[in-house]
Amino acid sequence: MNQFNNGGSENIIRKIIHKLKAALKLLGLIFLLRLSKILIPENSILIK
């Protein structure tokens, strides 16, 4: 029974980690988009 319970808890932890990774990727994309909005005008001014 203990082995079965351990496997179940590991699966739950894996699912949580998988969801966290997906959320972090989304947050990273949003962060990069916001950074690019801030940085692109400065870069375009430098290029001109």
Backbone as CSV, one residue per row, in Angstrom:
resi,resn,N_x,N_y,N_z,CA_x,CA_y,CA_z,C_x,C_y,C_z
1,MET,0.831,-1.210,0.000,0.000,0.000,0.000,0.869,1.265,0.000
2,ASN,1.961,1.259,0.739,2.809,2.445,0.798,3.386,2.786,-0.572
3,GLN,3.810,1.756,-1.320,4.368,2.003,-2.650,3.310,2.638,-3.548
4,PHE,2.079,2.153,-3.448,1.000,2.707,-4.272,0.749,4.174,-3.908
5,ASN,0.721,4.468,-2.602,0.486,5.842,-2.154,1.614,6.762,-2.605
6,ASN,2.855,6.289,-2.516,3.990,7.107,-2.945,3.888,7.418,-4.433
7,GLY,3.537,6.421,-5.233,3.382,6.643,-6.668,2.302,7.661,-6.949
8,GLY,1.202,7.589,-6.210,0.105,8.537,-6.400,0.530,9.957,-6.076
9,SER,1.255,10.133,-4.972,1.689,11.476,-4.594,2.711,12.004,-5.594
10,GLU,3.570,11.123,-6.126,4.550,11.558,-7.130,3.834,12.037,-8.384
11,ASN,2.774,11.329,-8.781,2.018,11.743,-9.967,1.372,13.103,-9.747
12,ILE,0.841,13.329,-8.548,0.217,14.625,-8.240,1.269,15.724,-8.315
13,ILE,2.448,15.455,-7.732,3.529,16.451,-7.747,3.957,16.733,-9.182
14,ARG,4.053,15.680,-10.007,4.437,15.875,-11.413,3.420,16.742,-12.132
15,LYS,2.132,16.510,-11.875,1.088,17.313,-12.526,1.206,18.770,-12.109
16,ILE,1.455,18.994,-10.813,1.593,20.368,-10.317,2.795,21.035,-10.975
17,ILE,3.933,20.320,-11.047,5.141,20.877,-11.661,4.879,21.198,-13.126
18,HIS,4.170,20.302,-13.815,3.859,20.520,-15.235,3.028,21.791,-15.404
19,LYS,2.036,21.987,-14.534,1.204,23.191,-14.607,2.023,24.429,-14.288
20,LEU,2.916,24.320,-13.304,3.758,25.459,-12.945,4.663,25.845,-14.106
21,LYS,5.246,24.833,-14.779,6.120,25.120,-15.922,5.353,25.836,-17.015
22,ALA,4.131,25.396,-17.290,3.312,26.042,-18.321,3.013,27.485,-17.918
23,ALA,2.687,27.699,-16.648,2.387,29.048,-16.162,3.625,29.937,-16.256
24,LEU,4.792,29.384,-15.908,6.030,30.162,-15.980,6.349,30.546,-17.415
25,LYS,6.106,29.637,-18.364,6.339,29.957,-19.775,5.450,31.112,-20.206
26,LEU,4.179,31.077,-19.797,3.255,32.159,-20.147,3.716,33.479,-19.532
27,LEU,4.105,33.435,-18.262,4.575,34.649,-17.602,5.824,35.178,-18.291
28,GLY,6.712,34.269,-18.699,7.926,34.669,-19.409,7.603,35.354,-20.717
29,LEU,6.648,34.802,-21.464,6.254,35.413,-22.741,5.663,36.799,-22.522
30,ILE,4.794,36.929,-21.517,4.182,38.233,-21.223,5.263,39.231,-20.832
31,PHE,6.208,38.783,-20.003,7.304,39.646,-19.559,8.137,40.106,-20.747
32,LEU,8.472,39.170,-21.661,9.268,39.517,-22.839,8.516,40.492,-23.739
33,LEU,7.211,40.278,-23.900,6.420,41.191,-24.731,6.431,42.600,-24.139
34,ARG,6.278,42.696,-22.826,6.289,44.015,-22.180,7.658,44.653,-22.305
35,LEU,8.722,43.850,-22.126,10.077,44.376,-22.275,10.290,44.892,-23.689
36,SER,9.845,44.125,-24.686,10.056,44.520,-26.076,9.326,45.829,-26.376
37,LYS,8.146,46.027,-25.791,7.421,47.290,-25.996,8.218,48.455,-25.428
38,ILE,8.904,48.209,-24.315,9.701,49.267,-23.684,10.992,49.498,-24.464
39,LEU,11.634,48.404,-24.906,12.964,48.508,-25.509,12.934,48.886,-26.982
40,ILE,11.925,48.452,-27.720,11.909,48.681,-29.168,11.924,50.177,-29.516
41,PRO,11.150,51.033,-28.862,11.229,52.463,-29.197,12.634,53.030,-29.000
42,GLU,13.311,52.631,-27.924,14.673,53.111,-27.685,15.595,52.642,-28.803
43,ASN,15.462,51.380,-29.191,16.315,50.842,-30.244,16.043,51.531,-31.570
44,SER,14.784,51.802,-31.881,14.459,52.437,-33.155,15.001,53.869,-33.179
45,ILE,15.016,54.537,-32.032,15.578,55.889,-31.958,17.087,55.816,-32.197
46,LEU,17.740,54.814,-31.587,19.181,54.655,-31.768,19.517,54.369,-33.224
47,ILE,18.692,53.571,-33.889,18.947,53.216,-35.286,18.809,54.463,-36.165
48,LYS,17.814,55.298,-35.910,17.624,56.526,-36.687,18.756,57.500,-36.384
